[in-house]
Amino acid sequence: MRPQGVVTRGTTNPNRLRRVDNWIVETCGDRLRDAPDPLVVDLGYGATPVTAVELRARLAAGVRADVRVVGLEIDPVRVAAAQPAADPPGLTFARGGFELAGLRPALVRAFNVLRQYDEGEVGGAWRTVTDRLAPGGLLVEGTCDELGRLGAWVLLDADGPRTLTLAAKLTTLGSPAALAERLPKALIHRNVPGERVHALLADLDDAWRAAAAYAPFGPRQRWLRAVAAVREAGWPVAGGPRRWRHGELTLPWAAVAPR
């Protein structure tokens, strides 16, 4: 286990984390609004600081204007390169890894970081981060593709993982099966028969095919019908069409946790 380090993202396409950022605003916004210190960490922001810049802008506009975002990277060269984008006190950059550089944030976003670690290291990394959160703090950890068209993330608090969210850009979605390659590290090797997440993706893919008659009305209507069918089949899908229409599907972690 390498608790002090983070293997960082590569070059980031602008806006590829927009989908998860909007979800954070909607799902975690109240927690940030109530936080005595609205400190957020973008952990392992990558070769450029663009994701931290965008996160700060989205949270300031959608949650509270005084939110502070700190981009953390283990690579001092990347930290130095990010300094021109800093806008203190709202946006700063520092060197740090899973130990969060001694900060106690209300929320941490870590994307495409643990994907590069061994599956056996995930639990330790989660605990290292969540142990350093402010009381009531949250960790959003996941993976997306280079263009932000496919993604999946886990929401965690001090007690461990709470939910899994799958998300897709519906206008480019060929099949929900494509989400398998973007599962978080804790699940990506569990997409095999006998595992819950494999059954979920199979049922979602079947429901997508069965909803083909809705395709002429657009991919959003087809997705809404597919997600509704998955819930009707017994999966405890959270929320309703208001969130589903964004190409999302969220379930309690217990529904997909590795066996």
Beta strands, then each sheet from edge to edge (+ up, - down):
strand 1: 39-43
strand 2: 68-73
strand 3: 91-95
strand 4: 107-111
strand 5: 138-144
strand 6: 150-157
strand 7: 160-168
strand 8: 248-252
sheet 1: 3+ 2+ 1+ 4+ 5+ 6- 7+ 8-
end
